[in-house]
């Protein structure tokens, strides 16, 4: 799944997860995240696949997600 890094930062901040949002902003991950390609980098900041999917489901990213 692809999504914009800034949109994920917004979702994290909306959920009150500012620490993870800050880690994501400073992570060096690309602007367009691919959850498969960037899985290792996301996991390194605490967003393993299960956690990431739960946050995305709760954060209502709307139409910014692409398969």
ZANULO-692824 format. One record per residue (C-alpha): x, y, z; residue number from 1; residue in three letters. Coordinates in Angstrom, 3 decimals. Layout:
r px->X py->Y pz->Z sese->NUM zaza->ALA
...
END
This chain:
r px->0.000 py->0.000 pz->0.000 sese->1 zaza->UNK
r px->1.259 py->3.489 pz->-0.821 sese->2 zaza->UNK
r px->0.606 py->6.617 pz->1.181 sese->3 zaza->UNK
r px->2.074 py->10.050 pz->1.694 sese->4 zaza->UNK
r px->4.487 py->10.304 pz->4.616 sese->5 zaza->UNK
r px->2.986 py->13.649 pz->5.698 sese->6 zaza->UNK
r px->-0.500 py->12.137 pz->5.725 sese->7 zaza->UNK
r px->0.709 py->9.372 pz->8.029 sese->8 zaza->UNK
r px->2.357 py->12.014 pz->10.243 sese->9 zaza->UNK
r px->-0.995 py->13.834 pz->10.382 sese->10 zaza->UNK
r px->-2.816 py->10.641 pz->11.396 sese->11 zaza->UNK
r px->-0.253 py->9.915 pz->14.111 sese->12 zaza->UNK
r px->-0.553 py->13.441 pz->15.518 sese->13 zaza->UNK
r px->-4.368 py->13.255 pz->15.378 sese->14 zaza->UNK
r px->-4.161 py->10.089 pz->17.480 sese->15 zaza->UNK
r px->-1.812 py->11.814 pz->19.937 sese->16 zaza->UNK
r px->1.209 py->9.739 pz->18.909 sese->17 zaza->UNK
r px->3.527 py->12.716 pz->18.564 sese->18 zaza->UNK
r px->6.681 py->10.763 pz->19.415 sese->19 zaza->UNK
r px->6.197 py->8.371 pz->16.509 sese->20 zaza->UNK
r px->5.192 py->11.260 pz->14.216 sese->21 zaza->UNK
r px->8.465 py->13.035 pz->15.043 sese->22 zaza->UNK
r px->10.450 py->9.848 pz->14.442 sese->23 zaza->UNK
r px->8.735 py->9.429 pz->11.080 sese->24 zaza->UNK
r px->9.463 py->13.026 pz->10.065 sese->25 zaza->UNK
r px->13.150 py->12.595 pz->10.854 sese->26 zaza->UNK
r px->13.447 py->9.042 pz->9.572 sese->27 zaza->UNK
r px->14.690 py->9.773 pz->6.076 sese->28 zaza->UNK
r px->11.927 py->7.633 pz->4.612 sese->29 zaza->UNK
r px->10.649 py->8.817 pz->1.221 sese->30 zaza->UNK
r px->7.728 py->11.227 pz->0.820 sese->31 zaza->UNK
r px->5.666 py->8.473 pz->-0.775 sese->32 zaza->UNK
r px->5.751 py->5.463 pz->1.494 sese->33 zaza->UNK
r px->5.237 py->1.945 pz->0.240 sese->34 zaza->UNK
r px->4.349 py->-0.264 pz->3.185 sese->35 zaza->UNK
r px->6.053 py->-3.272 pz->1.578 sese->36 zaza->UNK
r px->9.208 py->-1.526 pz->0.365 sese->37 zaza->UNK
r px->9.596 py->0.590 pz->3.519 sese->38 zaza->UNK
r px->8.479 py->-2.039 pz->6.059 sese->39 zaza->UNK
r px->11.888 py->-2.232 pz->7.732 sese->40 zaza->UNK
r px->12.193 py->1.547 pz->8.148 sese->41 zaza->UNK
r px->8.640 py->1.828 pz->9.460 sese->42 zaza->UNK
r px->9.213 py->-1.011 pz->11.930 sese->43 zaza->UNK
r px->12.365 py->0.732 pz->13.163 sese->44 zaza->UNK
r px->10.259 py->3.666 pz->14.381 sese->45 zaza->UNK
r px->7.589 py->1.450 pz->15.926 sese->46 zaza->UNK
r px->5.207 py->1.021 pz->13.011 sese->47 zaza->UNK
r px->5.296 py->-2.681 pz->12.244 sese->48 zaza->UNK
r px->2.668 py->-3.875 pz->9.762 sese->49 zaza->UNK
r px->0.040 py->-4.689 pz->12.415 sese->50 zaza->UNK
r px->0.478 py->-1.380 pz->14.257 sese->51 zaza->UNK
r px->0.524 py->0.596 pz->11.018 sese->52 zaza->UNK
r px->-2.687 py->-1.005 pz->9.740 sese->53 zaza->UNK
r px->-4.437 py->-0.350 pz->13.054 sese->54 zaza->UNK
r px->-3.401 py->3.315 pz->13.013 sese->55 zaza->UNK
r px->-4.469 py->3.746 pz->9.408 sese->56 zaza->UNK
r px->-7.842 py->2.153 pz->10.096 sese->57 zaza->UNK
r px->-8.376 py->4.427 pz->13.079 sese->58 zaza->UNK
r px->-7.033 py->7.548 pz->11.393 sese->59 zaza->UNK
r px->-9.364 py->7.609 pz->8.382 sese->60 zaza->UNK
r px->-6.870 py->8.419 pz->5.675 sese->61 zaza->UNK
r px->-9.710 py->8.513 pz->3.161 sese->62 zaza->UNK
r px->-8.771 py->8.403 pz->-0.478 sese->63 zaza->UNK
r px->-5.044 py->9.014 pz->-0.058 sese->64 zaza->UNK
r px->-4.390 py->5.279 pz->-0.020 sese->65 zaza->UNK
r px->-3.622 py->3.449 pz->-3.226 sese->66 zaza->UNK
r px->-3.376 py->-0.310 pz->-3.571 sese->67 zaza->UNK
END
